[in-house]
C-alpha cells in the first residue's frame, strides 16, 4: 500500500501543507519541534482515525484554530485508488469519509490502511503499565481481524455493567451470572486471539532482536493472562467477594499483560535504554510482518527519531534491516542528523525523497552529504 499524497489543515504546528510522497523512502530532516513527528502523526490519524500518541483528538488542532482536516490518496496493493478524509471541529463529532462517502461506523476503517509506527514513546511498552501492552495487542489484532474489535467492545460494555453493580452494592448472584455470561463469551474470543497473536509474533520478535543486537543478546515474550489457568466464569466467581469490597472487577482479560525478558531476566527492570529501544524496534517490525501476512496489505512504516539512544552498531543493523529487504514498501523516517538519512537513501534502490522541515513547512532537498561530513543537524550539534 502507498500513500500517494496528503493535504493537511490546522494539524498541530502544520498550518497548511500539500505533499506528494515517494512510493519508496520519504526522509524528513529537521531540528526538534519543527513538525517532523507531526507529519507522521497526521499520516497515522488519516490511516487509523486516531492519534499516534495518547493525545486526545482536540489536542491535535493547531493552536488558535477551531478545526482540522487531513485528506489523502492511497494506492492499495490491489491497484485501487482511495481518497480518505478525516477531520472535526471543536465540540463536534469526527467526520471520516472514504471516496466521499461517510463511514457508518469508524470500526469499518480500522485495518483497511494498516500502519506501523516506531516512536520515542515506545519505551512505555516496556516501562509502562500493562495497559500500554494491552492497547498494543488490541490495536494490532483489530487491524487484522475486525471481529476482534466487536468482541472487545462487547466485553468492555459488560465489564462496565458489572462494575456499576459492584459500586452499587448489589449482591444478587443471578444478576451477576447474567452479566458475566456475556463477558465470558467475549473474553474467551479475546483470550484466544491474544494467545494466538503472541505465539505467532514471539519468534519474529526474538529473531529480529537477535539480528539488531548482532546476536549478542536474546529476548523473549510470553502472554500473561488469568485465563491461562481457568475460564473467566471461575475467575470472576472466586473474586466476587473481593470485587465487592474493591468496587471493581479485579480479574479478567482487562488485566492481561505481556512478559518481556532479556537473557532470561526482566527487560523492564534490567534493560538499558539502548536495549529497550532495540526491543521496541524489533517488536514493531514483527508487528509489521504480522499485519502484512494477516490481511495481504503492506502497511506504511513510520520511523520517528529511530536512531536516538542507539550505538553505531545498532543503528547500522536497523538501517540494514529496513533497507536490504523487499518486505517493506513505503517508509517514512525522521531524524535531526542528515548523514543518517543520506546513508539510508544511498543504500536503497528505487524512488526516495528528502524533505527539510521548518516550523511546519516542508521543502525538498537534493544531493547526499559526503560520508563523515559534519552537518548542522547532527545529534549534539
N, C-alpha and C positions, 0 to 999 in steps of 0.2 A: 504494500500500500504506500502511496505517495501523497503528501500534502503539497499540491502544486502552488498554491498561493494563499495569502491571508490578508484580510483587511481588519484593522484594529482601531477602535474609537474609545478613548477615555478609559483605557485599561491600565491601572496603576500609574506609572510615570510616562506611559506612552499616550500622548495626546491624540495622535493620528498616524497611522502607518499603513502603507500598501506594499507588500513584499511578494516577490516570486522566488521560489526556492529551487535549489538543485535537487534532482532526484537521488543524488548520492550524498555527499557530505556538505553540511552547512555549518561553518565555523563562525562564532561570534566573539569578537575581541573587544575588550574594554575594561576600564577600571571598575572597582566595586561600586555598586549603586547607580550605574549608568543605564540599566534596563535589560541586560543580557538575560537574566533569570526571568524577568517579567515577560519576555517574548516566549520563553519556554512554557511559562505558566499559562499564557494565552492559548498556546497550542494545546496544552493539556485540558484547559477549560472548554475549548471547542470540541475536543475528541471525547471527553468524559462528562461534560456538563457540570463540572465541579472543579474547585481549585486544586492545584497540585499539592499545596501545603494545607495546614489545618486552619487557614483563614476562613472567615465567613464570606459569603458572596459579596455582601455590601462593602467589605474591605478592599475589594478589587477595583472599585470605581475610583477614578482619578480624583484627587483632592479638589474640592470646589465644584464638581460636576454632579449631575443628578442621574446619569445613566451610563451604561457601557454597552458596546456591541462588538462582537467578534464574528467575522464571516470567513469561510474558507472553502476551497475546492479540493476535493480528494479524488485521486485516481485509484480505484480499487484493484486488487490483484486479478479480478475477473474482467477488468477493462472498462468498467463503468465510471462515469464522472458524476460525482455527487456534490451538490452545493449545500453547505451547512451554515446555519446562523444560530448564534446563541447570545442572548442579551437580556437585560432587565433594567428597570428604573427603580430608584429607591422606593421602598414600600410597596412594590408591585411584584407580581409573580414573574418568574423566569419564562422567557419565550425561547423555544428550541424547535427549529424547523429543518427539514430535510427536503431539498428541491422545492422549496416554497410551501411545503405542507407541514403544519404543526403536528408534532408527535402527540398521540393520545395519552401516552404515559412516558415519562422520562426514561423508565427502565428499558424501553424499546431501543434506545440509543446506545446503551451500555454494551460494549463488546463489538459494535459494528465497525468502529475505527480504533482498534486497540493501540495503546501507547504504554511504553515502559520508560520510567524516568529514574535517573540516578542523581540525587541531590545531596548537598552537605547535611541536610536534616535527617538523612537516612540513618545516622548514628543512633537515633532514638529507637530504631528497630532492634538494636542490641541493648542499649542502656535504659530505654523507656519501659513503662509498664506493659503487661500482657495485652492491653487494649490496642497498642500500636501493632503488634503482630497479628492480632485477630483482624484488624482493619485491612492489613495486607492480604491475608488469606481471603477475606470476603471480597475485596476489590478484584483480585486476580481471578478467583473462581467464578465470580459473577460475569466477568468478561468472556469467559469460555463457556459457561453454562447458565443461560438466563433463568432456568427453573430454580437454580440455587438461590437467586435473589428473592424469588417469590417465597421460598421456604424460610429464608432469613426474616423477611418481613412478617410472615405468619408467626414465627417463633417469638419475635420481639413484641408483637401485639399481645400474645398470650402471656408472656413474661410480665409485661406491664399490668395486665389484669390481675395476675397472681400477686404482684407487689402491692397493688391497691387493696386487695383483700387482706394482706398481711398488715398493712398500715392501719386498716380499719378495725383490726382486732377480730376478724371473722375466724370461726373455728369449725364450721360445718364440713366434715370430711367429704361429703358428696359433692359440695360445690368445688372444693379443691380438686377432687378427682376429675370433675368435668373439664376444668380449665387445663389441668395437667395432661389430659388425654390429647388435646390439641398440641400442646408443647412437645409431647413425646414423639409424635409422628414427624413433626418438623425437625426436632433435634436429631432424630435418627438419620434423616436425609443429610443434614448439615454435617454431622459427625462422619458419615460415610464419605462425603465429598472432600472434607478436610483431610481425612486419613489417607484417601487415595492421592490427593494432591501432594501431601508431604512425602509419601512413599515414592511418587514419581519424580519430584523435584530434588530430593535429598542427594542422590548420586550425581546429579548435574551440578549442584552447588559444590559438592566435595571435589569433583573433578576440576571445575573451573577455579576454585580456590587454590588447588594444588598447582595448577599452571601459573596463576598470577603470583604465587609465592615462590616460584622456582622449585617446587617440590620440597621445600624446606619445612613445611608445616602441614598438618592435617586438621580438617574441620569436620563437624558432623551436625546434623539437625534431626530432631525427633518430635513427634506430635504428642503433646501432653493434654490429656482430657480425662475428666472423671468418668466419662462414658467408655473409656478403655476398659474399665473394671466392672461396670454394671450399667444396665439400661437406665434411662432418665427416671422412669417410674420409681425405681428403687432408690436412686439418689435423692429425689425430692421427698419421698416418704420418710427416709432416715433423717432428714434435716428439717422436717416440718416444725418441730418444737423449737429448734434453734432459730429458724427463719422467723417464727412468730415473735421471738424476743428481739431479733435484729430489725424486723420490719422490712426485710427484703429477701430475695431468693439468693442463697449463697452457693447453690450448686446447679450445674448445667453447662451447656456449650458456650454460654456467655462468659465462662471462666476459663476457657481453653487457652493454651499457650503453645509456643514452640521453644524447645530446649536447644540451645546452641553451644557447642563445645569446640575448643581448640586444643589439639594434642591431648584430648581426654579431660580437660579442665574447663570450667565455666568461662566462656568468651566474655560474658558480661562483667565478671569480676576481675579477670586477669588480662584481657586483651588490651594491647596498646592501641593508640589512635590509628596507626597505620594498619594494624591487623583488623581492627573493626571496619575501617574503610574498605580494605580488601575483601572482607567477608560480605559487606553490603553490596559491593560491585558484583561479586560472584553470585549473590542471591538474585539481584536484579537481572543479570544476564541469563540466569537459569529460568527466571520468570518469562523473559523474552522468548526463549526456546519453547517453553511450555505453551504459551499463548499461540505462537506460530503453528505448532503441531496440533493444538486443540481445535482451532477453527479455520485453519488453512489461510489465514491472513497474516502477512508480515507486519508486525507492529512498527510504529515510529519509535526510534530510540533517542531519548533526550538525556544528554550527559552534561550536567551542570557543575562546573568547577570540579571536574572529575579528578584532577591531579593533586588537589590540596591534601596535605598530611601524608603523602606517599613518597618513599625514597625513589631514586632514579631507576632502580631495577624494576620496581613495581609499576612505575609509570610506563616504562618500556614494555613490560608484559601486557598491560592493559591496552596500550596502543597496538601491539601486535594482535591481541585478541579481537579488536573491533575492526582492524584494517585488513587482516590477511584471510578473512573468511567471507564466503558469499552468503552466510547466514543472515547478515544484516542488509537492509536495503537503504532506507533514508535515515540519516543520522544528523542530529543537531548537537553541537559541542560548544560550550562556553569556557573561556579562560582569560586571565589577565596577561598571560605570557604568550606573545606571538610565536616564539620559537616552537612551543608545544604544538600550536595549531599548524604552523608551517611544516613541521615534521609529519603530522598526520596527513596533510594534503599531499606532501611529496611521496608518502608511502602508498597512497591509494590511487588506483586507476579509475578512470571514469569521471563524471561531472562533479564539480565541487565549487563552492563559493566561500569567500571570506568577507564578513561584514564588520565594520567598525561601529561600535555602539557608544553614543554620547548623549546623555540626557534624554533618553527615549527616542533618539533618532538614529537611523541606520544608513551607513554609507559603504558602498562596495570598495574593497581593497584589492589590489593586484600585486603580483610578484611574491616571491618567497624569500624570507630573511636567510642569509647565509648561515650555515652551521657555526655556532659559537658567537654569533653577533649579540651584542648587548642592546636589548630593546627597552624602551621606557615602560612597557607593560609587564616586565618580569616580576615575579614574586619577590618582595623585599626591596624593590627599587624605590 
